[in-house]
Amino acid sequence: MFNELCKPTEITIKDKKKVVTGKVVRAAIFARSKVIDVMTADNERFYFIYYKNSLIYGEKLETVETGSFIYNAFNEGICIESPHPLLTALLPKLSLSIPNKNKIFAHLQNDYSLREMAYIATTLDSFFEKNQLEQVIEKVFSHYRRSGEFYKSFQIARLLSDFSPGLKSAADRLDSLEFNSYHSLYSPPHLPLLHKKDPLFVEIHCFKNRSIPDERVFLEDILTKQDRLLVLLLWLENAKNLQNLNSIKEITDIALQFITVEEWILLLGQININPFRELPEAKSIIEKMLQKGNYQNAALLLLNFIDDLPQSYDEILRVVWENSDSAFVTAHLDHFIKLLGQLPGGKHPVQAEQRISQLAVSLLKEHDLKTVQEKLLPIQALLPNSTVIRKINEMVELVEDPDRMMELGDLYSEFKQFDKAIDCFFWEMELQPQDPSPVRKISKMYQNKGLLSEAATYQKIYTQLKSNQETG
């Protein structure tokens, strides 16, 4: 149902002089960075790296190497698969131009601190040779060291060591005497103090360790002031572990900055939180949808919670049941049977029969009689006096009786199964070639199908047989 309500997010990519359109397959959030995975109509995969919501770089990739930043982001970050209402919120623009690869680091130096530039370099290892990125980071290290900014140079040394654990020069620098006094801040990290001195490290550390309550809370406190969308994503990721939902009002206020109320209801349903009990405004939203005739969308929001809706939703369920498209109901028949079970018994018998008749017609288009009978059994248990279901049961018996094909044909006709009705009447016509009745019915079936020429042909045959019968 989630997939039926959410549309894929499309994005236009300008790559030099070529413009292609693709659909966002998934997105991964990793602290201040995120990765967008896009597939074009030609099944080409583009990957884009963002930092603080700004595009850094991206290009077409055949594969994503294990251990790369992109690989780790999708495996260790917060991953959102398409379709998802928050994918659009994650993209500042739905049309982008791939930056000039040769000028990336010049632009980064102008737009970010050297510390940030060094970190961003570690996210680009799918697009550049690793030794090229190491050189960029080493230049930042050397700059800080020459300037006498030893703590900043220590931060870069740590970053380089994490990025290239096997790089001996990085390990040696990190172990040098001039950095001895800084190690105690990080092992273990003293988060409040360290956040003042090295906020980027703390955000990344807390994000990597967000399964630990203290780190998660600290990260949420930081993000509340600077990235409320990530606060929302963290909440959604952890919602199943919440002992209570006291934060639902606060997180709803955040969510509605990025998506509609309908989309928020959908997202809560996706993580098994009943929005119709937790959101006071949910009922009025559904009622407005019904007033506009959006029965199918209203149903998609409701159906997962049929077993746990307040009694005040009974009238809403009745309207959804009576007005939803028959093909849609049959596609979600199990849920609609639960819905029917929630309705007060004995009310609106005429509408109930009309609805079951429509369902039978829809089911007979896709299934044989026996299967239709089986699918309607749960409804029969709820409405044992249904005339429609009685007729379906009768049809199942008639299939085995060649002497009653006319009756079966009439019932098929009643359910608009004109081809099957024609087969039954043909059977009877072959058994009783002088009887005009089956011929007349065949003519009527072709007329119902809009095949007027065939209908006229059998009408002539009927007229001749009728005349023969009268003169004989």
KAKAWO-V974957 format. One record per residue. PSI is psi as a letter, one per 30 degrees, with the letter a starting at -180 (none if undefined). OMEGA is omega in degrees with one decimal (999 if undefined). NEAR is the number of other C-alpha atoms within 8 Angstrom. Layout:
# KAKAWO-V974957
PSI&OMEGA&NEAR  PSI&OMEGA&NEAR
This chain:
# KAKAWO-V974957
e&177.3&6  e&-178.1&9  f&-178.6&7  f&-178.0&7  f&-177.9&8  k&176.5&9  k&176.7&8  k&177.7&9  k&-179.6&10  k&-178.5&9  k&178.4&12  k&-175.5&11  k&173.5&12  j&-179.7&12  j&-172.3&9  c&-179.1&6  f&-177.2&5  k&177.7&6  k&178.3&8  l&177.1&9  k&179.6&10  l&176.6&12  k&178.2&11  j&-178.6&15  e&-177.6&11  l&175.6&12  k&177.4&14  k&178.4&13  k&179.3&13  j&-177.0&12  b&-177.3&9  f&-175.9&9  l&172.1&11  l&-179.9&14  k&176.9&13  k&-179.7&12  j&-175.2&12  k&175.5&13  k&178.8&13  l&179.0&11  f&178.5&7  g&-180.0&5  g&171.8&6  k&-178.2&10  k&173.6&11  k&176.3&11  k&-178.1&12  k&178.8&12  k&175.2&14  l&172.2&12  k&-176.7&11  h&174.8&6  g&176.9&10  k&178.6&7  k&176.8&8  e&-179.9&10  l&174.9&12  l&175.9&11  l&179.4&9  k&177.6&8  k&175.8&9  e&-180.0&6  l&173.6&4  j&-174.8&9  k&175.1&7  k&178.1&6  f&177.5&6  l&179.5&11  e&-179.6&11  e&179.3&10  e&-177.8&11  e&-179.9&11  e&-179.2&15  f&-179.4&12  f&-176.7&7  f&179.7&8  a&174.2&12  j&-174.3&12  k&178.3&11  k&-179.0&9  k&175.1&8  k&-2.6&10  k&-178.1&12  k&-176.5&10  f&-177.9&9  f&178.5&8  e&179.2&14  e&179.1&9  f&-179.7&9  f&-177.0&7  j&179.0&8  f&177.9&8  k&176.6&5  g&173.9&9  k&-176.3&8  l&175.8&9  k&179.2&8  k&-178.8&11  l&175.3&9  j&-175.1&6  e&-176.2&6  f&-176.7&5  g&-174.1&8  e&-172.9&11  f&173.4&8  e&177.4&7  e&-179.7&8  e&-179.5&9  e&179.2&10  e&-170.7&6  f&-174.4&6  l&173.4&9  l&178.2&7  e&178.1&8  e&178.8&10  e&179.8&9  e&179.2&12  e&178.6&13  e&-179.5&9  e&178.4&9  e&-178.7&11  f&-179.9&10  f&-172.8&11  g&-173.3&12  f&173.2&12  f&-174.8&11  f&-179.2&7  l&172.6&8  k&-174.9&8  e&-179.2&7  f&176.5&6  e&177.8&8  e&176.6&13  e&179.3&10  e&177.6&8  e&-178.5&10  e&179.4&12  e&177.6&10  e&177.0&8  e&177.5&13  e&-177.5&13  e&179.3&9  e&-179.1&9  e&-177.4&12  e&178.7&10  e&-178.4&7  f&-179.4&6  g&178.7&6  i&-170.2&9  e&-179.8&10  e&177.9&8  e&178.1&10  e&175.5&14  e&177.5&12  e&-180.0&9  e&177.7&14  e&176.7&13  e&-179.6&10  e&-179.1&10  e&178.8&13  e&177.7&13  e&-177.9&7  e&-179.0&7  i&-176.4&9  f&-178.3&10  g&-178.3&5  j&-173.0&8  e&-178.0&7  e&179.1&6  e&179.0&13  e&-179.5&11  e&179.5&8  e&-178.0&8  e&-177.9&11  g&-177.6&8  l&-174.8&8  e&-175.2&5  f&-178.1&6  g&-174.8&12  e&-173.2&8  f&-176.4&6  f&-173.9&9  e&-175.0&8  f&178.7&8  f&-171.9&9  f&-174.8&9  j&-12.3&6  l&-177.6&6  k&174.3&8  j&-164.6&8  e&-177.5&8  e&-179.8&6  e&-176.4&7  e&-179.6&13  e&177.6&11  e&-175.2&7  e&-174.6&6  i&-174.1&9  e&-180.0&9  e&178.3&8  e&-176.4&8  e&179.5&11  e&-179.9&12  e&179.0&11  e&-178.3&8  e&178.7&12  e&179.3&12  e&-176.4&8  h&-174.7&9  f&174.9&10  f&176.7&6  k&-172.6&7  e&-176.9&7  e&178.9&6  e&-179.5&12  e&-180.0&13  e&179.8&8  e&178.6&10  e&179.8&12  e&178.1&10  e&178.5&8  e&-172.6&9  f&179.8&11  f&-177.8&9  f&-172.0&7  f&-177.7&6  i&-175.3&8  f&175.5&10  e&177.9&9  e&173.6&8  e&178.8&11  e&-179.2&11  e&177.2&9  e&179.7&10  e&179.3&9  e&179.6&8  e&-173.3&8  g&-172.2&8  e&-178.0&8  f&-179.2&7  f&-177.4&5  k&178.9&7  f&175.8&4  l&-176.1&4  h&179.8&6  f&-177.0&5  g&-173.0&6  e&179.2&8  e&-179.2&7  e&-177.9&7  f&175.4&10  e&178.0&9  e&178.0&8  e&-176.4&11  e&-175.0&11  f&171.3&10  f&-172.2&6  f&-176.1&9  l&179.3&11  l&177.2&7  e&179.2&9  e&178.9&7  e&178.4&9  e&175.0&12  e&179.3&11  e&-179.1&10  e&177.8&8  e&177.2&11  e&-179.5&12  e&179.3&8  g&173.2&9  h&170.2&7  k&-176.0&8  j&-177.5&10  f&-176.4&10  f&170.7&10  f&-175.2&8  f&-178.2&8  j&-179.6&7  e&-176.2&7  f&-174.0&6  e&-176.7&11  e&-179.5&9  e&177.6&7  e&178.9&10  e&-179.5&9  e&177.6&9  e&177.8&8  e&179.6&12  e&178.5&12  e&179.8&7  f&180.0&6  g&-179.9&6  i&-174.7&9  e&-176.3&11  e&179.1&10  e&176.9&9  e&179.4&12  e&-178.3&10  e&177.4&12  e&-173.0&11  e&-162.5&8  e&-179.1&10  f&-175.3&9  g&-179.4&8  e&-176.6&11  f&-173.2&7  h&176.3&6  k&175.5&9  l&-178.3&8  f&-179.1&5  f&179.4&5  g&-175.5&9  e&-178.7&11  e&176.8&7  e&179.8&8  e&179.2&10  e&180.0&9  e&178.6&9  e&-178.9&13  e&-174.0&11  f&-172.1&9  f&-179.9&7  k&178.4&11  k&-175.2&7  e&179.2&10  e&177.9&8  e&179.4&9  e&-179.3&11  e&177.6&10  f&179.8&6  h&-169.1&8  e&-178.7&8  e&179.2&6  e&-178.7&10  f&175.0&11  e&174.8&10  e&178.3&10  e&-179.8&12  e&179.0&10  f&179.3&8  f&-176.6&9  k&177.1&9  k&-176.2&7  k&173.4&4  f&-178.2&5  k&175.4&5  h&-178.1&6  e&-179.5&7  e&179.3&6  e&179.5&8  e&179.0&9  e&177.7&11  e&-179.0&8  e&-179.7&11  e&177.1&10  e&178.0&10  e&178.5&9  e&-179.9&12  e&177.9&11  e&-179.5&11  e&-179.6&11  e&-178.9&10  f&176.0&11  f&-173.0&7  f&-170.0&6  l&173.9&8  l&-174.7&7  e&-176.8&10  e&179.1&7  e&178.0&8  e&177.9&13  e&-179.0&12  e&-178.8&7  f&-179.2&7  f&-178.7&9  e&178.8&8  e&177.7&8  e&177.3&10  e&178.7&11  e&179.5&7  e&-178.1&8  i&-173.0&7  f&-177.8&7  g&-178.4&6  k&177.3&9  e&-179.1&7  e&-178.5&10  e&175.8&11  e&179.5&9  e&177.5&9  e&178.5&11  e&178.6&9  e&179.4&8  e&178.7&11  e&178.0&11  e&-176.9&8  f&179.8&12  e&-177.4&9  g&-176.1&6  j&-177.2&8  f&-179.6&7  f&-175.7&4  h&-178.4&8  e&178.0&14  e&178.0&10  e&-179.9&8  e&177.9&13  e&178.5&14  e&180.0&9  e&175.2&11  e&179.2&12  e&-179.9&11  e&179.2&7  g&174.2&9  g&174.7&7  i&-168.4&12  e&179.3&12  e&179.3&7  e&176.6&9  e&178.0&15  e&178.2&12  e&180.0&9  e&-178.3&12  e&174.9&15  e&177.9&11  e&-178.5&9  e&-179.6&11  e&179.0&12  e&178.3&7  e&-177.4&6  i&-173.5&7  f&-179.7&7  f&-176.9&7  k&-178.9&9  f&-173.5&11  e&179.8&7  e&179.3&12  e&178.5&15  e&179.9&11  e&177.5&10  e&177.9&13  e&-179.8&14  e&-179.7&9  e&178.4&14  e&176.8&13  e&178.2&11  e&179.4&8  f&-178.9&7  g&179.2&6  i&-170.2&9  e&179.2&8  e&178.8&6  e&178.9&10  e&-179.7&14  e&179.4&9  e&-178.1&9  f&175.2&12  e&177.4&11  e&178.3&8  e&179.1&9  e&-178.6&12  e&179.5&9  e&179.7&8  e&-179.6&11  e&179.1&9  e&178.4&8  e&-177.7&8  e&-177.1&8  e&-178.7&6  f&-179.0&5  none&999&4
